[in-house]
Amino acid sequence: MSSSTSSGNCGNSASSRSSRSNAGTSRIDRRALVRRHNPKVAKMDPFSSFAVGNGEFAFNADVTGLQTFPENYREMPLCTMSQWGWHTTPPPPGLDPSQFRYKEYDTYGRPVPYLTERRGQEELYHYLRQNPHRLHLGRIGFILLKRDGREAEAADVEQIDQELDLWTGVLHSRFAVEGLPVAVETAADPEFDAVAVRVHSPLVAEGRLAVRIAFPYGSPEMHAADWDSPGKHETRLSQPAPAEALFERRLDDDRYVVRLGWEPGGRIEQEGKHAFVLRPSGGGEVFSFVASFAPGHPSLLPAAEVIARSEKHWERFWSEGGAVELADSKDPRAWELERRVVLSQFLTAVHCAGSKPPQESGLVCNSWYGKPHLEMHWWHAIHFPLWGRAHLFERSLGWYRQVLPIAKENARRQGYAGARWPKMVGPDGTDSPSPI
């Protein structure tokens, strides 16, 4: 699908707005179309975090390209999330999830039970709503030291110039600390649940830049992390190779692994029970690392390869399927409409194109405890086939087959034939109680 409107322009000059590769034709210069809507920020804004990801995994970053100042992004938490990363809090003693009492509604002369009743079973009601909840897999941020040895705060970060290159999926972050520049590239691997970071700064050579990795306990709250319960979870560190660290995570009955690799040289130090510091020791101004996440054993590639794979993946994404160009429209709304068309395609590919139906806020934070509401599958993913990218929608269709026994039981309980899909649902297909 290809579309381009005729004469005129909106807001900018024709030379900067039009992306046609050949005058007088309807061929779209897709690279120009996409890149003219690259989002940019020049200051720290709690509503302007950027994400890199692949539909199954997303890493949400602040102006440093990492999650260095999470306290400045409370309105839009800086989470690392996946479609497989969930946590279930053990039920309190005596609380049996199977004992939930349904409320019956008269439906055309017969009673039909629904999971709506809270009265008399408040504790069980809230437990089932909040569990399982999606998990913040780990915070990765810079340690930026000032000349006096103190750790830089958000106010010390100056000359902010950040741009998300939609064409390559690479987040470019530039800033300065006490006049010394820092340039960061952040990208997610298109296949593995991994984030790659490449840093170029005099701070690296001076030993004033390091990376902090910290892991929280699970939480049903919006930020998906409990940083105040270190005794409730475990983080076991091992080093299978000189430039590699393995973090084995355990939260109650839930487990996952984070694999960290770096170059050219560095060392990992334990800072706390669940906090670690990666210190470069190569002597130059360039340092890179990759953090890979998985429920089992994560794959690990060099940062340069992950960034190259991201560039190739997103160029292919934008080059295939449909495109709409409105650069020459005379309608004053055209620029904003075109921007939303481009950005929504990128955001849904990052947050809503995984192996499970997407939740309302994608892989950003824990709205509704991280659980999908199945109507969101239509809102956030049904558009993929219309743009010629049906494979992105098909990734999650197999989930319905997996939970079909639960859907059939839902229908049987309510006296219907066939299957009745849950609404607010956990990854295993179990319906959640709701007043709706």
C-alpha positions in Angstrom: 0.0 0.0 0.0 1.3 3.4 -1.0 -0.4 6.7 -0.7 0.6 10.3 -1.4 -1.4 13.4 -1.7 -1.1 16.2 -4.3 0.2 19.8 -4.2 0.7 22.0 -1.2 2.5 21.5 2.1 1.7 21.9 5.8 3.8 23.8 8.3 7.2 23.4 6.7 8.8 24.2 3.4 8.2 21.8 0.5 11.9 21.0 0.4 12.0 19.9 4.0 8.5 18.3 4.0 8.2 16.3 0.8 9.8 12.9 0.8 9.1 11.8 -2.8 12.2 10.3 -4.4 11.1 11.3 -7.9 9.3 14.5 -8.7 5.9 13.9 -10.3 5.6 10.3 -9.1 3.8 8.8 -6.1 6.8 6.9 -4.9 7.5 7.5 -1.2 11.0 8.1 0.2 10.2 6.0 3.3 13.4 6.9 5.1 12.7 10.6 4.9 9.0 10.0 5.8 10.0 8.1 9.0 12.9 10.1 10.1 11.2 13.5 9.9 9.1 12.3 12.8 12.0 11.1 15.0 11.1 12.2 18.6 13.6 14.5 20.3 14.0 16.0 23.7 16.3 18.7 25.0 15.4 18.4 28.7 14.4 15.9 31.4 10.7 15.3 31.1 8.8 12.7 33.2 6.5 12.1 30.3 9.2 11.8 27.6 11.0 8.5 28.3 11.9 6.5 25.1 11.8 2.8 24.6 13.7 0.3 22.5 12.3 -3.2 22.1 11.1 -6.0 19.8 7.5 -6.7 20.9 8.5 -9.4 23.4 10.9 -7.1 25.4 11.2 -3.4 26.0 13.8 -1.2 27.8 12.5 2.3 28.8 15.2 4.9 29.1 15.7 8.5 30.4 17.7 11.3 28.8 21.0 9.4 29.4 19.9 6.4 27.3 19.7 4.3 30.4 17.6 4.3 33.6 19.9 6.6 35.5 17.4 8.9 37.1 14.2 6.9 37.8 13.1 9.3 40.5 12.6 12.0 37.8 10.3 9.7 35.8 7.7 8.6 38.4 4.8 9.6 36.1 6.2 7.3 33.3 8.3 4.7 35.1 11.5 3.5 33.6 10.8 -0.2 33.5 12.5 -3.2 31.8 9.7 -5.5 30.8 8.9 -8.6 28.8 6.0 -10.8 27.8 7.4 -13.7 29.9 8.5 -11.7 33.0 5.8 -12.2 35.7 5.7 -12.5 39.4 3.2 -14.1 41.7 3.1 -13.2 45.4 2.4 -16.3 47.6 -1.1 -16.2 49.0 -1.5 -15.3 52.7 -2.1 -18.3 54.9 -5.6 -19.6 54.7 -6.4 -17.8 51.4 -7.5 -20.3 48.8 -7.9 -18.8 45.3 -10.2 -21.7 44.3 -12.7 -20.6 46.9 -13.7 -17.4 45.1 -17.5 -16.8 45.2 -19.1 -15.8 41.9 -22.0 -13.4 41.7 -24.9 -14.4 39.7 -26.8 -12.1 37.3 -30.2 -12.7 35.8 -29.6 -13.2 32.1 -32.8 -13.8 30.0 -34.4 -15.7 32.9 -31.4 -17.7 34.1 -28.6 -17.0 36.5 -25.1 -16.5 35.0 -22.1 -16.3 37.4 -19.4 -13.6 37.0 -16.2 -12.8 38.9 -17.5 -9.4 40.2 -18.2 -9.9 43.9 -15.9 -8.2 46.3 -18.0 -8.0 49.5 -17.1 -10.6 52.1 -14.0 -11.7 50.3 -12.0 -8.5 49.8 -8.6 -10.0 50.5 -9.1 -12.8 48.0 -10.6 -10.4 45.4 -7.6 -8.1 45.5 -5.1 -11.0 45.6 -6.6 -12.5 42.4 -6.7 -9.1 40.7 -3.1 -8.3 41.5 -1.5 -11.7 40.8 0.3 -12.5 38.7 1.7 -9.1 37.9 4.2 -8.1 35.3 7.8 -7.7 36.6 10.4 -5.0 36.2 13.3 -7.2 35.3 16.1 -4.9 36.4 17.3 -1.3 36.4 20.4 -0.3 34.4 21.7 3.2 34.9 24.9 5.2 34.7 27.1 6.3 37.7 28.5 9.7 36.6 31.1 11.1 38.9 31.9 14.7 39.2 35.5 16.0 39.7 35.0 16.0 43.5 34.1 12.4 43.4 30.4 12.9 44.2 27.8 11.1 42.0 26.1 13.5 39.5 22.5 14.2 40.1 19.8 15.0 37.5 20.5 18.7 37.8 24.2 18.1 36.9 23.2 16.7 33.5 23.5 19.5 30.9 23.4 20.1 27.1 20.7 17.4 26.7 20.2 16.3 23.0 18.3 13.1 22.6 16.8 11.6 19.5 15.2 8.2 18.8 16.0 7.2 15.2 12.9 5.4 14.2 14.5 4.1 11.0 17.1 2.1 12.9 15.5 1.7 16.3 18.6 3.2 17.9 18.3 5.8 20.7 21.0 8.5 20.5 21.5 10.4 23.8 24.0 13.3 24.1 24.6 15.2 27.3 27.4 16.7 29.3 28.6 16.5 33.0 30.8 19.5 34.1 31.4 20.3 30.4 32.5 16.8 29.4 30.4 15.3 26.6 28.8 11.9 26.8 27.3 10.1 23.7 25.3 7.0 24.1 23.7 4.6 21.7 21.0 2.3 23.0 19.3 -0.5 21.0 17.3 -3.7 21.5 18.0 -6.9 19.7 15.2 -7.7 17.3 15.2 -11.5 18.2 16.7 -11.8 21.7 15.5 -9.9 24.8 18.6 -7.9 25.1 19.6 -4.2 25.2 23.0 -3.0 23.9 24.7 0.2 25.0 27.7 1.9 23.5 29.2 4.9 25.3 31.8 7.5 24.0 33.0 10.0 26.6 36.2 11.3 28.3 34.5 10.3 31.5 35.2 6.6 30.5 39.0 7.3 30.2 39.0 9.2 33.5 37.3 6.4 35.4 34.3 8.7 36.2 31.6 6.6 34.4 30.3 3.2 35.5 27.1 1.2 35.1 24.8 0.2 38.0 22.6 -2.8 37.7 19.9 -3.3 40.3 17.1 -5.8 40.8 13.8 -5.3 42.7 11.2 -7.6 44.2 7.9 -7.8 42.3 5.1 -5.3 42.8 1.6 -5.0 41.4 2.0 -1.2 41.5 2.4 0.9 38.4 6.2 0.9 38.5 6.3 -2.9 38.8 9.1 -2.9 41.4 9.5 -3.1 45.2 12.9 -1.8 46.2 12.2 -2.0 49.9 12.0 -5.8 50.3 15.6 -7.2 49.8 15.0 -10.2 51.9 12.1 -11.5 49.8 14.2 -12.3 46.7 17.6 -13.7 45.6 20.2 -12.5 43.2 23.1 -14.9 42.6 26.2 -13.6 40.7 28.7 -15.7 38.8 31.3 -15.0 36.2 31.5 -17.7 33.5 34.1 -15.6 31.6 36.4 -12.6 32.3 34.1 -10.1 30.6 30.8 -11.6 31.5 28.5 -11.8 34.5 25.5 -14.0 35.1 22.7 -12.9 37.5 20.4 -15.7 38.5 17.2 -14.3 39.9 14.6 -15.9 42.2 11.4 -14.3 43.4 9.3 -16.8 45.3 8.4 -19.5 42.7 9.5 -17.2 39.7 13.0 -17.3 38.2 14.9 -15.7 35.3 18.4 -15.0 34.3 20.3 -11.8 33.2 23.5 -12.2 31.3 25.9 -9.2 31.0 28.8 -8.9 28.7 31.1 -6.0 28.1 34.2 -4.7 26.2 37.0 -3.8 25.9 37.7 -4.4 29.6 36.0 -3.9 33.0 35.1 -5.6 36.3 31.9 -6.3 38.1 31.5 -5.4 41.8 28.7 -6.1 44.2 27.4 -2.9 45.8 24.5 -4.4 47.7 22.3 -7.5 48.1 20.7 -6.9 44.7 22.9 -4.1 43.3 26.1 -4.4 41.2 28.5 -2.0 39.5 30.2 -2.5 36.1 33.4 -0.4 36.0 35.2 0.0 32.6 39.0 -0.5 32.7 40.0 -0.4 29.1 41.6 3.1 29.3 39.9 4.5 26.2 36.9 6.7 25.8 34.6 4.0 24.3 32.9 1.3 26.3 30.0 -1.0 25.4 27.9 -3.7 27.0 24.9 -5.9 26.5 22.4 -7.1 29.0 20.4 -10.1 27.9 17.3 -11.3 29.8 15.5 -14.7 29.6 13.5 -17.2 31.7 16.3 -19.7 31.0 19.8 -19.2 29.6 20.1 -15.9 27.6 22.0 -15.5 24.4 24.7 -12.9 24.3 26.0 -11.0 21.3 28.5 -8.1 21.2 27.0 -4.6 21.4 28.1 -3.6 17.9 26.3 -6.7 16.5 23.1 -6.0 18.4 23.1 -2.4 17.2 23.7 -3.5 13.6 20.9 -6.1 13.9 18.6 -3.4 15.2 19.4 -1.1 12.2 18.8 -3.9 9.7 15.5 -5.0 11.4 13.9 -1.6 11.5 15.0 -0.6 8.0 13.3 -3.8 6.8 10.2 -3.0 9.0 9.7 0.4 7.4 10.6 -0.7 3.9 8.0 -3.5 3.8 4.2 -3.2 4.2 2.2 -0.1 3.9 3.1 3.6 4.1 1.1 6.8 4.0 2.6 10.2 3.2 0.8 13.4 3.7 3.7 15.9 3.2 2.0 17.9 0.5 -1.5 18.0 1.9 -3.0 21.5 2.4 -4.9 20.4 5.4 -3.3 21.9 8.6 -3.9 18.6 10.4 -1.9 16.5 8.0 1.5 16.9 9.7 0.1 15.7 13.1 -1.8 12.9 11.5 1.3 11.7 9.6 3.3 11.9 12.8 0.8 9.8 14.7 0.7 7.2 11.9 4.5 6.8 12.0 4.9 6.8 15.8 2.0 4.5 16.5 3.5 1.9 14.1 6.8 2.0 16.0 5.3 2.0 19.5 3.0 -0.9 18.8 5.8 -2.9 17.2 7.9 -2.4 20.3 5.2 -2.9 23.0 2.3 -4.9 21.4 3.8 -7.4 18.9 4.8 -10.2 21.3 3.8 -13.8 22.0 0.8 -12.7 24.3 -2.0 -10.2 23.8 -0.8 -6.7 24.7 -1.8 -4.8 27.8 -3.2 -1.3 27.7 0.1 0.4 28.3 2.2 -2.2 26.5 5.6 -3.0 28.0 5.9 0.4 29.7 4.5 0.0 33.1 1.9 -2.0 35.2 -1.4 -0.5 34.3 -4.0 -3.0 35.5 -1.1 -5.0 37.2 0.4 -5.6 33.8 -2.5 -7.8 32.7 -4.0 -7.6 29.2 -7.6 -6.8 28.7 -8.4 -8.7 25.6 -10.2 -5.9 23.8 -6.8 -4.3 23.7 -5.7 -7.0 21.2 -8.0 -5.3 18.7 -6.9 -1.8 19.7 -3.2 -2.4 19.7 -2.5 -5.2 17.2 -5.3 -5.8 14.7 -3.8 -3.0 12.6 -0.7 -5.0 11.7 -2.4 -7.1 9.0 -3.9 -3.9 7.5 -0.4 -2.5 7.1 0.9 -5.7 5.5 2.6 -7.0 8.7 0.3 -9.9 9.6 3.2 -11.9 11.0 3.4 -9.4 14.0 -0.2 -10.1 14.8 0.1 -13.8 14.3 2.8 -14.0 17.0 0.1 -13.8 19.7 -2.7 -15.8 18.2 -1.3 -19.1 19.4 -2.0 -17.9 23.0 -5.7 -18.4 22.4 -5.1 -22.1 21.6 -3.0 -22.4 24.8 -5.8 -21.1 27.0 -8.7 -22.7 25.1 -9.4 -25.2 27.9 -9.9 -22.2 30.3 -12.1 -20.5 27.8 -14.3 -23.6 27.4 -14.6 -23.9 31.2 -15.7 -20.3 31.4 -18.4 -20.9 28.9 -19.5 -24.2 30.6 -19.7 -22.4 34.0 -22.0 -19.8 32.5 -24.2 -22.2 30.6 -22.9 -21.4 27.1 -21.6 -23.7 24.4 -18.2 -23.3 22.9 -15.5 -21.0 24.5 -15.7 -17.7 26.3 -12.4 -15.8 26.4 -11.4 -14.0 29.6 -11.3 -10.3 29.8 -8.7 -9.0 32.3 -6.3 -12.0 32.1 -3.0 -13.3 33.3 -0.4 -14.9 31.1 -1.8 -18.4 31.8 -5.3 -17.4 30.7 -6.8 -17.2 34.2 -9.6 -14.6 34.4 -9.3 -11.8 37.1 -12.2 -10.5 39.2 -13.4 -7.1 38.2 -16.3 -4.8 39.1 -17.0 -4.4 35.4 
